[in-house]
């Protein structure tokens, strides 16, 4: 118990030192930081070193972003916050008019947020979870419900089911270049391509995994898919044609983002093969240089579910 408390205090000290160094310099330096602490009850001094990503990660960052190479920089400012009063917030989608949709669990409620943070429930699904959302350029919202649900098209407050899933879970919905929708399912882990106007679907790719948990695509037409339980990231170039980009040591690829330079970021989570504690990692893959897609600032969910919408303006940084 004493050792655990000491570790917590050391972490607080490191974060405080980082704050003082950060505020004393206008530029963020990737170099090594040294700190000196004098114990009030002893005549001797103790030194420790704060060096890079791993050390800063032990502190508590407020309005700061920490890069993989150990650089501290201002994080996104928080524009608004709204408590949903729901046990979980599973999915978000931004509409063309600037509103934001939020899919929740375990009561299957769909919320709409407008400028200023006002929210309202616009639909309640028959299933308990809304894991997947996508808003198209015309303002039509597509929602994937679970368990044993389907894909619904929601417009002007009216919802109609366009496809009933032959799977237990719907984890992600991603638009295709021709106007169709890619739908990722779980149990079994497959990707279907659906015509939203007719509801006709065909099996696009069979992964052999239990769940396809994440989808994203680029202008070259390739579809990237993350899976569970083997943590495999697929590059799917055509129906039933794919290569493996990443075989993670963690079981679930939860999210995939491609930045404007074409670098792919894949967030993995869960217990690794070495039985480490639950963790999250980012794998940077540079093989997809031909794909460009801007990354959006993440929304932050807490329990009970709350929605915080970040802006593109940097916040005032602090640490402690």
N, C-alpha and C positions, 0 to 999 in steps of 0.2 A: 504494500500500500504506500509506504514512504517512498519507494523508488518510483512508483507511478506519479506521485505528486511532484517529485523532483523533476521528472521528465516534462510534466506540464509547465512547471515554472520556467524551465530552460527554454521551452518553446515560446513562452510569453516574452522572455528576455530577448530571444533572437528576433522576434517580430518587432519589439520596441527598438532594438538597435537598428534594424532595417529602416524603420520609420525615421529615426534621427538622421541616418546617412542620406536617405532619400530626400528629405527636406533641406538638407544642407548643400545639395548639388543640383544644378539645373539639368544636367545630363545623367542618363542612366548608364552606368559602367558595368560591363560584364566581369570585371575583375574580382579579386578576392577581398572580402571585408573582414577586418579584425576588430574585435571588441575586447574591452578590459573591464572586469568587474571586481570590485573590492568588497569582500564580505565584511559586514558590520561587526561580526563577532570574532574576526581573526585578523592578524597582522599581515598575513600573506595575501597575494592576489592570484586570481585565476584567469586564464585566458581561454577563449574558444574562437573558433573560426566559422564564419558564415560564408559559404562558398557555393553559389549557383542554385539551381532549381531545387534540388532535394532539401537543402537547408531552409530556403525561403518557404517551401511548401509546408514546413512544420509550424510556421507562424499563422497568424490570422490576418488575412488581407481584407481591407475595406476599400472599395472603389478602385482597386488595382487589378491589373492583369499580369500574370507571371508567365513568361515565355519558356519554351523548352530549354533554351540556352541560358536561362537565369536572369533575364532582363526584366526589370519592373517598369511598367508603364501604366498610364491612366486607363482604367476600365470604362465600360459603357455607363453612362449616367442612367439612373432610374427615373422614368417619366411618370409612371403611375403604378398603383398597386391596388388590387381588388381581391378581397377574400371571397372565395366561392362557397364556402361552407360545405364542401364535398370532401370525401375521404381521399380522393386521388385526382390528379390532373394528368391525363395521358397524352394528349395531342393538341397541337396548335396549327392554325392555318390563317394566313393573312389574305384578306380579300382585296380586289382592285380599288374599292372605295375607301380603303384605309382602316376598315374595321378588322377585328381579329376574332376568330372562332376558337373555342376551347372545348375539347371533348373530355368528359370526366368519367369516373367510376366511383362507386359501385352501383350507382342508380341510373347510369346511361343518359345523363343530361347533357345537352349541347347548349353552350352559352355563346352569346354575341357581345363583344365589347366595342363601343364606339369611342370617339375622341373624348378625352376627359375621364375615361375609366368607367363610365356607366355600363352596366351589364344587365342582360336579361336572358332567361331561358327561352330558346326558340323552338326546341324540340326535345322530346323524351323518347328514347329508343325502347323497344321491347326487350332488348338484351341489356345486360348490366354494364358493359364496357364499350367505350368508343376509343379504340386504340389508333385509328387512322383517319386523317382528314386531308382533303385537298380542295382548294378553291380555284376554279378555272378563270380565264380572263373575262368571261361573260358574267361572272358573279354567281355561277352555280356551284354549290358546295357539295362535295361527295364525302360521305362518311361511311367507314367500315365498322360494323358492330360485331361484338363477340360476347359470349361463345355461341357458336352455331347460328351466326347471323348472316348478314349480306352487305352489299354496297347500296347506299341510298343516295339519290339526287335530291337536294333540298334547295328550293327556290321560293322566295316570297312567303316563307313560313310553311310551305307545303312540301312534304317528303314522299317520295315514291321509291320503292325497291326496284333497282334495275338489274340486280343479279343476286341470286341466293348461292352462298359459298358452299362447295362440297367439302369443307374443312371446318375445323373447330374454331380457328382464330383468323382474323384479318389484322395484320400488323402494319401494313404500309400501303399507300396508294401513290403512284407516280405517273405523271402524264407522259405520253409518247408523242413523238413529233407529228404523227398523222392524226392526232385528236383522240386516239384510244387511250385506255388507262391500263397501266400495269398494276396488278394487285398481288401483294405478298401474303401468303397464308401460312398457317401453322397447323400441324397435325392433320395432314402432312405438309412438309415444307416445299411449297410450289409457288411458281409465278404464273399468273394468268394474264392474258391480254383481252380486254373487254371493250366492246363497242358501246359507249354510253347511251347512244340513241336507241339501239335495238336490244341491248343486253346480251348479245351473242358473245360467247367467250371461248377462247381456245387455250390449251396448255402451252405456255411459252417456254418454260424451263422447269425440269424436275431436278431438284438439288440432291435428293436422297437424305436430306437433313430433316429434323423434326419441325423446325420453324425457319421461315425467311423473315428476319426481324427488321431489315432496313433496305431501302431502295434509293437510288439516285441515278441520274443519267446526264449525259453531255451531248453537245451538238454533233458529235460523230455518230450518234445513234446507239452507242454502247450503253448497256444498262449494268450498273454495279449493284450487287446484292450481298448483304451480310446475313449470316445464318447462325443457327444454334442447333446442336450443342457442341459442335467442333470448332466454332469461331472461324469459319472460312469466308473470305471475301472473294466473290466471283466477278469476273468481267465477262458479261454476256454480249456477244457481238451479233447474234442472230438466234432465231428459235432453235433450241436444243444445241447451241454451240457456245461454249464458255471455256475460259481459262481461269486458273486460280491466281489471284494477285497476292493474297496473304493467307497463311495458315497460322492463326493466332494461338498463343499458349493459353488464352482465356476462352471460355466456351461460347460467348455471345458477342457478335458484332451488333452494336445497338444503334449506331448512327454513322452516316457517311456524308462528308461535305467536301466539295472541290472548290479551291480558292481561285481567284482570277488568274493566277500563274499556272494553273493546271495541276497543282499538288493536291493529292487526295489524302484526306484525314479520316481515319476510321476509329471510332471509339468502341473499345471492347470492355466487357465487364464480366464479373462472376468469379468463381473459384478456379484458379489455374491448376495445371497438372502437378504443381509442386505443393498443392494444398495451402497456398497463401491466402491471407484474408481477402475479402471482397475488395476489388481494386478496379481502377479505370485507367486505360492507357490510350495513347494516340500513336498510330502507326502512320508515318509519312511515306507515301508511295509516289515516286516521280515517274513512273512508267506511263502515266496518262497525261502527258504534256499537251496533247492535242485538245483536251477538254477544258473548257473555261466555264466556271459558274461561281458567282459571288456568294460568299457565305454570309448568312444573316446572323445578327447577334442573338444569342440564345435567350429564351425566356426561362425564368427561374421558378420552380414549383416547390412549395413547402407543404408540410402536413400539419393541420388540414390545408387542403389545396389553396394556394394563392397564386395570383398571376402578377408578375412584375414585368413591365414592358420597358426594355432598355432603349435609349436613344442613341444616335450616332455621335452626340456630343460627349467629350470626355468629362468624367467626374473629377472632383477634387480628391486627389489620392490621399490615403492615410493608412496606417498599419498600427496594430496594437493587439 
